[in-house]
């Protein structure tokens, strides 16, 4: 099977195998990694550097003869006084078989290492200029001078990634400056092209050559000893041409898949938006019917299901998820028992609107002195933003003692209270909120609201539904700090239904969230299967 057929015959597999990133990246689909296409790129390189991507020609010369000439013409590299880097690559060092016309050589025999000419410049000492200043993974800065003025290949020495498929090596040209975090190689171009060398190093797993546990490093001696499967120059040119062609095809597949994901995300946003913007029950029913007709094609990613969950929350706190009952005790009567004033303007039947800060007692937090060990020798949870990763809080990474509460401004916060993060970088994109299940304390980046006990579960749901509204209230300082000021947070209008309806809403939300979680689980299983299939096809192709 040709490389072209390998791509086209499994096109759905390469484009359909996606995984969730641990952190967001560029673009609207920054949280999605196109795993299948990444595997395809690795496969193309692996086939290329093992002689299975293009056919060998009867006119190709034997590289072994050229290697013997190289060894006569060029003195072998000495790595800082150690033994010379030359000699045949033994069988146990060869990671795969190669064609008859190819030869295993060592990297140090087909390049000149120019590390002695590189020079680091501290950030404080750099003067801005037009010349790129390179480090282990690419351009770090631009400076007013240069050390090199020729095409070269750089390989990360430390601070780089050396696994298979990583951009460990890259080409540079023109006037440039290189610091001491990248090895500088001048390929012996009578033996190897810059492009083939970069592709080979990228395809290779260099992790066995890395030394150092605290600071991993690819030192010069180990770099020079790396075995390189080398064909003649004519075949190198054919390989590079074919790899370039196939990588361009991967680029187009990647762009097409990304565009499809963007379009899908826009469609999901639009249709879910019609639900939350419906003016009445009849319009909501029509919009839901339109969405339900395309459910199987709309909710096919984790992100789309998460957006469906958010729409469910919004509908719940708008009074559109369950029917109102005229016989329910009005929310105003219930809140009045706790001395809470509210208005019934522009609310569903028996609902009221009240400012968040009026719905309970507000408490702040503090950090007991770290110098007093007695303060930190207890079992009382001391909650900080790092603990706010769940809807319900009963424990924390840090605990304090009763002594800390008695001796500082800290107050014990009872169960069924709401905790909120009001300061921190996470507020740039999220609003962590949780309900306590046990007595806790909080640090100074948090606020607590102690509402009537029966109201707390609904308030948690309301604040989760209005995450976007709350984050829009956040102030951003010039140095990146995010803060949610009390005068904005506590004025947030909260729509409160009768207690009986709150119970129905919470039950319905739990039911729908469970269905969403089941759907997400099946999607994840299907995605994992596609990724495993892509891996299996790749292994079969190179076996």
NUPABA-501842 format. One line per 3 residues: number of its first residue (from 1); their letters; for each residue x, y, z of C-alpha. Coordinates in nm, 3 decimals. Example, Ala and Ser with C-alpha at 12.3 -4.5 7.8 and 13.67 -1.06 7.14 Angstrom:
1	AS	1.230 -0.450 0.780; 1.367 -0.106 0.714
! end
This chain:
1	XXX	0.000 0.000 0.000; 0.142 0.338 -0.101; 0.161 0.630 0.142
4	XXX	-0.106 0.809 -0.060; -0.338 0.508 -0.031; -0.259 0.477 0.339
7	XXX	-0.393 0.828 0.386; -0.697 0.811 0.157; -0.811 0.458 0.254
10	XXX	-0.822 0.557 0.623; -0.921 0.921 0.584; -1.213 0.904 0.828
13	XXX	-0.987 0.744 1.087; -0.714 1.008 1.063; -0.958 1.300 1.077
16	XXX	-1.197 1.142 1.328; -0.944 1.048 1.596; -0.941 1.350 1.830
19	XXX	-0.859 1.384 2.198; -0.910 1.653 2.458; -0.609 1.866 2.547
22	XXX	-0.519 1.925 2.910; -0.503 2.295 2.839; -0.634 2.525 2.578
25	XXX	-0.435 2.634 2.275; -0.487 2.867 1.983; -0.823 2.917 1.816
28	XXX	-1.173 2.822 1.915; -1.080 2.454 1.902; -0.768 2.497 2.113
31	XXX	-0.891 2.230 2.357; -0.906 1.963 2.084; -0.600 1.776 1.959
34	XXX	-0.624 1.615 1.615; -0.460 1.293 1.733; -0.523 1.099 1.412
37	XXX	-0.349 1.354 1.190; -0.063 1.380 1.440; -0.020 1.001 1.417
40	XXX	-0.033 1.026 1.038; 0.252 1.281 1.038; 0.459 1.050 1.260
43	XXX	0.386 0.758 1.025; 0.494 0.953 0.716; 0.826 1.044 0.879
46	XXX	0.885 0.690 1.005; 0.826 0.544 0.658; 1.045 0.814 0.504
49	XXX	1.355 0.757 0.717; 1.334 0.378 0.693; 1.331 0.370 0.313
52	XXX	0.965 0.276 0.268; 0.814 0.603 0.146; 0.973 0.622 -0.199
55	XXX	1.112 0.350 -0.422; 1.484 0.294 -0.456; 1.628 0.351 -0.805
58	XXX	1.875 0.114 -0.974; 2.082 0.423 -1.048; 2.117 0.516 -0.679
61	XXX	2.472 0.498 -0.548; 2.568 0.303 -0.236; 2.604 0.541 0.056
64	XXX	2.856 0.306 0.218; 3.114 0.401 -0.044; 3.050 0.767 0.029
67	XXX	3.083 0.708 0.403; 3.428 0.557 0.354; 3.528 0.866 0.157
70	XXX	3.392 1.090 0.436; 3.599 0.909 0.695; 3.913 0.955 0.484
73	XXX	3.846 1.324 0.414; 3.727 1.439 0.759; 3.879 1.371 1.096
76	XXX	3.623 1.214 1.329; 3.466 1.438 1.592; 3.608 1.432 1.942
79	XXX	3.353 1.511 2.207; 3.531 1.718 2.472; 3.834 1.496 2.504
82	XXX	3.642 1.172 2.496; 3.672 0.896 2.236; 3.607 0.987 1.874
85	XXX	3.254 0.958 1.741; 3.297 0.718 1.452; 3.284 0.349 1.375
88	XXX	3.012 0.125 1.239; 2.671 0.122 1.403; 2.625 -0.219 1.564
91	XXX	2.314 -0.430 1.506; 2.166 -0.368 1.849; 2.191 0.009 1.787
94	XXX	1.988 -0.011 1.466; 1.618 0.055 1.547; 1.491 -0.078 1.211
97	XXX	1.598 -0.241 0.885; 1.703 -0.027 0.591; 1.735 -0.084 0.214
100	XXX	2.052 -0.239 0.071; 2.173 0.092 -0.075; 2.147 0.274 0.259
103	XXX	2.403 0.278 0.540; 2.393 0.338 0.913; 2.628 0.616 1.011
106	XXX	2.665 0.835 1.315; 2.541 1.191 1.324; 2.888 1.318 1.413
109	XXX	3.024 1.183 1.085; 2.785 1.373 0.858; 2.780 1.711 1.033
112	XXX	3.018 1.968 1.175; 2.928 2.073 1.528; 2.971 2.449 1.574
115	XXX	2.880 2.465 1.942; 3.204 2.645 2.028; 3.084 2.948 1.827
118	XXX	2.751 2.996 2.005; 2.715 3.244 2.286; 2.431 3.318 2.531
121	XXX	2.322 3.673 2.614; 2.131 3.741 2.934; 1.794 3.908 2.885
124	XXX	1.918 4.221 3.059; 2.219 4.246 2.826; 2.030 4.196 2.500
127	XXX	1.990 4.492 2.269; 1.688 4.483 2.042; 1.764 4.442 1.672
130	XXX	1.665 4.267 1.349; 1.848 3.935 1.400; 1.673 3.626 1.545
133	XXX	1.813 3.496 1.874; 1.758 3.117 1.889; 1.717 2.885 2.184
136	XXX	1.632 2.515 2.221; 1.293 2.530 2.049; 1.311 2.831 1.818
139	XXX	1.332 3.209 1.825; 1.355 3.352 2.175; 1.418 3.717 2.090
142	XXX	1.563 3.956 1.831; 1.903 4.118 1.888; 2.131 4.373 1.725
145	XXX	2.413 4.132 1.633; 2.470 3.789 1.480; 2.710 3.495 1.512
148	XXX	2.616 3.296 1.201; 2.524 3.383 0.844; 2.452 3.055 0.668
151	XXX	2.198 2.770 0.656; 2.231 2.551 0.968; 2.040 2.288 1.165
154	XXX	1.972 2.340 1.535; 1.897 2.061 1.785; 1.775 2.128 2.138
157	XXX	2.040 2.060 2.403; 1.830 2.129 2.711; 1.480 2.266 2.763
160	XXX	1.357 2.082 2.451; 1.137 1.780 2.378; 1.312 1.471 2.241
163	XXX	1.032 1.218 2.192; 0.940 1.081 1.852; 0.757 1.339 1.638
166	XXX	0.868 1.641 1.842; 1.025 1.942 1.668; 1.362 1.874 1.828
169	XXX	1.553 1.979 1.517; 1.484 2.275 1.288; 1.655 2.461 1.006
172	XXX	1.768 2.823 1.017; 1.928 3.048 0.759; 2.067 3.400 0.723
175	XXX	2.214 3.616 0.997; 2.134 3.472 1.339; 2.250 3.435 1.700
178	XXX	2.227 3.102 1.888; 2.249 3.058 2.264; 2.392 2.757 2.448
181	XXX	2.060 2.571 2.475; 2.075 2.448 2.112; 2.343 2.250 1.932
184	XXX	2.454 2.412 1.607; 2.509 2.169 1.317; 2.650 2.236 0.971
187	XXX	2.551 1.933 0.761; 2.824 1.796 0.534; 2.613 1.862 0.229
190	XXX	2.811 1.627 0.009; 2.658 1.355 0.232; 2.329 1.480 0.374
193	XXX	2.075 1.753 0.304; 1.953 1.987 0.576; 1.591 1.887 0.515
196	XXX	1.652 1.511 0.538; 1.853 1.557 0.855; 1.573 1.757 1.020
199	XXX	1.312 1.500 0.918; 1.528 1.213 1.046; 1.592 1.370 1.387
202	XXX	1.223 1.462 1.418; 1.121 1.102 1.342; 1.370 0.954 1.588
205	XXX	1.313 0.889 1.956; 1.609 1.063 2.118; 1.505 0.996 2.478
208	XXX	1.763 0.712 2.522; 2.038 0.970 2.458; 1.922 1.215 2.725
211	XXX	2.121 1.249 3.048; 2.038 1.417 3.376; 1.734 1.376 3.599
214	XXX	1.697 1.728 3.739; 1.790 1.905 3.413; 1.752 1.664 3.117
217	XXX	2.014 1.729 2.850; 2.130 1.599 2.514; 2.505 1.649 2.546
220	XXX	2.737 1.683 2.249; 2.893 1.337 2.281; 2.557 1.162 2.282
223	XXX	2.428 1.383 2.002; 2.722 1.291 1.780; 2.678 0.918 1.852
226	XXX	2.314 0.902 1.732; 2.277 0.646 1.449; 2.137 0.789 1.126
229	XXX	1.993 0.575 0.844; 2.135 0.747 0.537; 2.055 0.700 0.166
232	XXX	2.238 0.865 -0.121; 2.171 1.232 -0.194; 1.948 1.153 -0.493
235	XXX	1.712 0.947 -0.279; 1.724 1.203 0.003; 1.593 1.463 -0.240
238	XXX	1.311 1.229 -0.351; 1.223 1.154 0.014; 1.215 1.522 0.112
241	XXX	0.998 1.605 -0.189; 0.748 1.329 -0.103; 0.742 1.420 0.270
244	XXX	0.682 1.786 0.185; 0.397 1.684 -0.044; 0.234 1.458 0.218
247	XXX	0.283 1.708 0.501; 0.106 1.969 0.287; -0.180 1.721 0.248
250	XXX	-0.184 1.676 0.628; -0.197 2.055 0.664; -0.504 2.066 0.438
253	XXX	-0.670 1.781 0.629; -0.595 1.956 0.956; -0.737 2.285 0.833
256	XXX	-1.045 2.116 0.688; -1.109 1.926 1.013; -1.052 2.240 1.219
259	XXX	-1.293 2.435 0.996; -1.554 2.162 1.034; -1.516 2.171 1.414
262	XXX	-1.548 2.551 1.410; -1.861 2.532 1.195; -2.005 2.261 1.419
265	XXX	-1.935 2.472 1.729; -2.104 2.776 1.572; -2.410 2.569 1.481
268	XXX	-2.435 2.429 1.835; -2.403 2.780 1.983; -2.670 2.915 1.751
271	XXX	-2.927 2.642 1.814; -2.871 2.635 2.189; -2.898 3.014 2.186
274	XXX	-3.247 2.988 2.039; -3.352 2.786 2.345; -3.233 3.036 2.604
277	XXX	-3.365 3.330 2.400; -3.714 3.188 2.350; -3.983 3.441 2.445
280	XXX	-4.246 3.191 2.559; -4.323 2.823 2.608; -4.454 2.780 2.253
283	XXX	-4.141 2.925 2.095; -3.923 2.717 2.328; -4.107 2.399 2.221
286	XXX	-4.056 2.484 1.853; -3.686 2.557 1.902; -3.635 2.240 2.103
289	XXX	-3.806 2.032 1.833; -3.570 2.182 1.573; -3.266 2.096 1.787
292	XXX	-3.392 1.746 1.878; -3.428 1.658 1.510; -3.051 1.695 1.468
295	XXX	-2.942 1.575 1.814; -2.720 1.292 1.684; -2.522 1.522 1.457
298	XXX	-2.504 1.819 1.693; -2.379 1.664 2.015; -2.079 1.467 1.893
301	XXX	-1.799 1.631 2.097; -1.731 1.687 2.466; -1.746 2.062 2.409
304	XXX	-2.093 2.044 2.252; -2.223 1.835 2.543; -2.073 2.080 2.793
307	XXX	-2.258 2.361 2.612; -2.578 2.159 2.626; -2.528 2.124 3.003
310	XXX	-2.485 2.500 3.036; -2.803 2.561 2.832; -2.993 2.325 3.063
313	XXX	-2.875 2.522 3.366; -2.978 2.850 3.206; -3.323 2.720 3.116
316	XXX	-3.363 2.588 3.471; -3.305 2.924 3.638; -3.523 3.102 3.382
319	XXX	-3.824 2.892 3.488; -3.844 2.706 3.155; -3.735 2.358 3.254
322	XXX	-4.035 2.256 3.469; -4.392 2.381 3.478; -4.499 2.640 3.734
325	XXX	-4.772 2.543 3.982; -5.008 2.822 4.085; -5.063 2.643 4.418
328	XXX	-4.696 2.665 4.524; -4.617 2.893 4.817; -4.470 3.212 4.662
331	XXX	-4.095 3.255 4.701; -4.159 3.598 4.855; -4.334 3.439 5.153
334	XXX	-4.051 3.193 5.211; -3.779 3.459 5.188; -3.973 3.698 5.414
337	XXX	-3.933 3.445 5.698; -3.557 3.514 5.679; -3.607 3.890 5.650
340	XXX	-3.513 3.895 5.281; -3.686 4.153 5.062; -3.749 4.078 4.695
343	XXX	-3.949 4.198 4.393; -4.187 4.007 4.168; -4.135 4.226 3.861
346	XXX	-4.060 4.039 3.534; -4.050 3.694 3.693; -4.240 3.368 3.633
349	XXX	-4.541 3.289 3.848; -4.462 3.291 4.223; -4.094 3.373 4.155
352	XXX	-3.907 3.676 4.291; -3.585 3.862 4.218; -3.337 3.958 4.491
355	XXX	-2.979 4.082 4.495; -2.729 3.804 4.569; -2.582 3.986 4.867
358	XXX	-2.924 4.008 5.038; -2.978 3.631 5.031; -2.754 3.552 5.328
361	XXX	-2.465 3.650 5.549; -2.139 3.740 5.373; -1.804 3.627 5.514
364	XXX	-1.447 3.682 5.397; -1.133 3.480 5.460; -0.774 3.514 5.573
367	XXX	-0.444 3.329 5.598; -0.320 3.248 5.948; 0.050 3.316 6.004
370	XXX	0.265 3.038 5.858; 0.518 3.109 6.133; 0.284 2.973 6.398
373	XXX	0.286 2.594 6.360; -0.002 2.558 6.607; -0.233 2.731 6.359
376	XXX	-0.170 2.457 6.100; -0.185 2.157 6.333; -0.561 2.094 6.313
379	XXX	-0.819 1.921 6.094; -1.048 2.212 5.999; -1.052 2.259 5.619
382	XXX	-0.895 2.586 5.503; -1.025 2.625 5.149; -0.838 2.822 4.884
385	XXX	-0.895 2.853 4.506; -0.690 2.540 4.438; -0.959 2.336 4.618
388	XXX	-1.245 2.477 4.409; -1.254 2.203 4.147; -1.581 2.041 4.253
391	XXX	-1.938 2.150 4.324; -1.928 2.030 4.685; -1.658 2.099 4.944
394	XXX	-1.601 1.899 5.262; -1.219 1.889 5.272; -0.916 2.082 5.148
397	XXX	-0.545 2.044 5.086; -0.462 2.255 5.392; -0.611 2.235 5.742
400	XXX	-0.600 2.467 6.043; -0.669 2.436 6.414; -0.927 2.583 6.652
403	XXX	-0.643 2.796 6.786; -0.617 2.966 6.445; -0.988 3.051 6.450
406	XXX	-0.976 3.177 6.808; -0.665 3.392 6.749; -0.734 3.540 6.403
409	XXX	-1.015 3.703 6.205; -1.110 3.368 6.048; -1.471 3.254 6.091
412	XXX	-1.604 2.900 6.069; -1.841 2.867 5.772; -2.126 2.619 5.826
415	XXX	-2.250 2.348 5.589; -2.487 2.455 5.307; -2.293 2.777 5.251
418	XXX	-2.169 2.896 4.912; -1.797 2.952 4.850; -1.678 3.170 4.562
421	XXX	-1.338 3.265 4.423; -1.316 3.644 4.396; -0.947 3.692 4.314
424	XXX	-0.712 3.499 4.086; -0.623 3.431 3.724; -0.893 3.165 3.692
427	XXX	-1.154 3.444 3.690; -1.032 3.538 3.343; -1.236 3.248 3.204
430	XXX	-1.430 3.082 3.488; -1.616 3.144 3.814; -1.547 2.866 4.066
433	XXX	-1.838 2.825 4.309; -1.919 2.539 4.546; -2.145 2.444 4.837
436	XXX	-2.001 2.331 5.171; -2.094 1.993 5.316; -1.894 2.042 5.635
439	XXX	-1.770 2.337 5.845; -1.478 2.507 5.668; -1.270 2.825 5.663
442	XXX	-1.148 3.015 5.356; -0.851 3.226 5.249; -0.854 3.590 5.146
445	XXX	-0.911 3.512 4.775; -1.255 3.372 4.858; -1.593 3.489 4.978
448	XXX	-1.870 3.293 5.146; -2.247 3.345 5.146; -2.452 3.176 5.419
451	XXX	-2.811 3.165 5.283; -3.120 2.998 5.429; -3.032 2.628 5.434
454	XXX	-3.299 2.514 5.185; -3.199 2.784 4.934; -2.829 2.686 4.902
457	XXX	-2.862 2.403 4.641; -3.065 2.626 4.408; -2.826 2.920 4.454
460	XXX	-2.535 2.695 4.356; -2.721 2.598 4.040; -2.809 2.962 3.965
463	XXX	-2.448 3.082 3.996; -2.321 2.798 3.778; -2.581 2.890 3.516
466	XXX	-2.465 3.254 3.524; -2.092 3.186 3.503; -2.056 3.402 3.192
469	XXX	-2.246 3.689 3.355; -2.024 3.681 3.665; -1.697 3.661 3.470
472	XXX	-1.806 3.966 3.271; -1.804 4.160 3.601; -1.437 4.077 3.672
475	XXX	-1.183 4.361 3.676; -0.848 4.295 3.506; -0.537 4.482 3.615
478	XXX	-0.252 4.578 3.382; -0.029 4.305 3.530; -0.292 4.034 3.477
481	XXX	-0.454 4.005 3.821; -0.828 3.935 3.811; -1.062 4.055 4.085
484	XXX	-1.436 4.034 4.139; -1.530 4.335 4.346; -1.795 4.291 4.614
487	XXX	-2.001 4.588 4.498; -2.050 4.412 4.163; -2.088 4.054 4.284
490	XXX	-2.342 4.114 4.559; -2.565 4.330 4.335; -2.614 4.038 4.093
493	XXX	-2.994 3.985 4.052; -3.101 3.631 4.142; -3.432 3.484 4.023
496	XXX	-3.575 3.266 4.301; -3.862 3.017 4.247; -4.085 2.872 4.521
499	XXX	-3.923 2.601 4.733; -4.142 2.328 4.583; -4.039 2.431 4.231
502	XXX	-3.674 2.450 4.336; -3.695 2.082 4.430; -3.845 1.993 4.090
505	XXX	-3.582 2.199 3.908; -3.295 2.034 4.095; -3.435 1.686 4.027
508	XXX	-3.482 1.758 3.656; -3.133 1.907 3.624; -2.980 1.602 3.796
511	XXX	-3.170 1.374 3.560; -3.061 1.562 3.246; -2.701 1.599 3.363
514	XXX	-2.682 1.221 3.418; -2.800 1.168 3.059; -2.537 1.415 2.933
517	XXX	-2.267 1.235 3.130; -2.372 0.901 2.980; -2.358 1.053 2.631
520	XXX	-2.013 1.200 2.702; -1.889 0.863 2.830; -1.999 0.690 2.510
523	XXX	-1.834 0.960 2.301; -1.509 0.924 2.494; -1.517 0.547 2.446
526	XXX	-1.573 0.590 2.073; -1.293 0.849 2.053; -1.056 0.620 2.241
529	XXX	-1.139 0.338 2.000; -1.065 0.559 1.698; -0.730 0.663 1.848
532	XXX	-0.642 0.299 1.914; -0.735 0.209 1.556; -0.514 0.491 1.424
535	XXX	-0.227 0.359 1.637; -0.289 0.004 1.510; -0.290 0.114 1.144
538	XXX	0.034 0.303 1.205; 0.205 0.004 1.367; 0.089 -0.227 1.090
541	XXX	0.221 0.010 0.825; 0.572 0.022 0.975; 0.594 -0.345 1.077
! end
